[in-house]
C-alpha cells in the first residue's frame, strides 16, 4: 500500500482490505467511457461481500445484498474521472488531445501523463512553448487546449503511432500523496472517494445486518452527463437512493463562503439540503449522524444537483434521494485534496442509515 489510513478519535478503524481498495482506486485509470479497469478493481473487492455482482451493458457495477426484500436501497458513487483522448499525431510525433470532462486548461500545462494504450502504458508530458518564446500577447492569454501537446519522446509520427492510437485515453499521473493531519491529494478523488465510501458502507452494513435489499453501485460517465446513474437506477428501481460525490471545500484562500457555505476538510461528510433532496431522507441522515456522534456538515443547494443525485431523484416514478458529499479542495485538478477521516465517517453514516431501515420505512414527503 502507498499509505496508511489513520482516523480521528471515535471513528471506525477500517481494515487492511479497505485501505488497499482505496489505494487501487486511486492508482487505476478510468476516464469517462473507459472505466473498465477501475470497474474490475471494484468487482475484485466486492465479489466476496455481495450476494450478487452484476455489470450492465453501460458498464455500471452493481453489488446486491439480500435481494428480494420489500424495500430497495441504492448507494451510488460514480467511478469515472476527468481525462483526455488522443485526437491527432503530427509528423514530428507530438500527440494532440481532446479533454474529457470539465478541465481548466491551465491545470494541464506541465503535467506528467499516461496514455493508456491497449498494448502498454505510454508515458509523456503535456507542454507548450517555453515562457521565453511566448510573445507579449501570448503571455497575457489563458492557454487553450489546442496550443498544448503531449511529448512521449517519439522520433516521428510513425514511431508515435507504433505505440499510440487515436482515441486512446489519457490521465495525468495517478497516485496519492500523503500530507499532514490525515490529508491526501491525488487525481480522481472526484469521485473514487465516493466509490470507496459506497462500497465500504456496503461492507459495514451487510456484515452487521440490514433488512432491506442493499445495492452498491459504481456508476459510469457522470462527468459527461450523469449517464451511468440514469441507467443504473432504471434497472435497480430503488425506493431510496443516496449519491456520494465530492463537494468544494471552502477552507482555502479566495473561495467565497457566503455563496458556497463553510465546508472544511476533516469536519465530516456533508449532508445536503434542498429541492433535489427528499426531506425525510435528509432529516434521517442528520438524525443518524447526531445519534451516532458521526462528525458531519450541512450544505444548502437551491437547484438540481450537478451530480448523480439529480437523475436518481427522477428515475422511473421517482426515488427518495439523498446526497452525501466529501469535502474536496482544488476539484478537477491533479491535486484534489481530501481528509481520510471524512471518507471514514461518510462510510459509517451510510452504513448506519442502511442498518436503521425497516421494511415499512416511508419516505413520502
HELIX and SHEET records of a PDB file:
HELIX    1   1 UNK A   16  UNK A   27  1                                  12    
HELIX    2   2 UNK A   36  UNK A   46  1                                  11    
HELIX    3   3 UNK A  105  UNK A  107  5                                   3    
HELIX    4   4 UNK A  131  UNK A  133  5                                   3    
HELIX    5   5 UNK A  136  UNK A  140  1                                   5    
HELIX    6   6 UNK A  145  UNK A  147  5                                   3    
HELIX    7   7 UNK A  157  UNK A  161  1                                   5    
HELIX    8   8 UNK A  180  UNK A  182  5                                   3    
HELIX    9   9 UNK A  189  UNK A  208  1                                  20    
HELIX   10  10 UNK A  222  UNK A  224  5                                   3    
HELIX   11  11 UNK A  227  UNK A  236  1                                  10    
HELIX   12  12 UNK A  257  UNK A  260  1                                   4    
HELIX   13  13 UNK A  279  UNK A  291  1                                  13    
HELIX   14  14 UNK A  308  UNK A  313  1                                   6    
HELIX   15  15 UNK A  340  UNK A  356  1                                  17    
SHEET    1   A 8 UNK A  52  UNK A  55  0                                        
SHEET    2   A 8 UNK A  61  UNK A  65 -1                                        
SHEET    3   A 8 UNK A 213  UNK A 219 -1                                        
SHEET    4   A 8 UNK A  72  UNK A  78  1                                        
SHEET    5   A 8 UNK A 240  UNK A 248  1                                        
SHEET    6   A 8 UNK A 320  UNK A 328  1                                        
SHEET    7   A 8 UNK A 269  UNK A 273 -1                                        
SHEET    8   A 8 UNK A 296  UNK A 300  1                                        
SHEET    1   B 6 UNK A  95  UNK A 100  0                                        
SHEET    2   B 6 UNK A  83  UNK A  89 -1                                        
SHEET    3   B 6 UNK A 169  UNK A 172 -1                                        
SHEET    4   B 6 UNK A 112  UNK A 116 -1                                        
SHEET    5   B 6 UNK A 121  UNK A 127 -1                                        
SHEET    6   B 6 UNK A 149  UNK A 151 -1                                        
SHEET    1   C 3 UNK A 177  UNK A 178  0                                        
SHEET    2   C 3 UNK A 183  UNK A 186 -1                                        
SHEET    3   C 3 UNK A 336  UNK A 339 -1                                        
END                                                                             
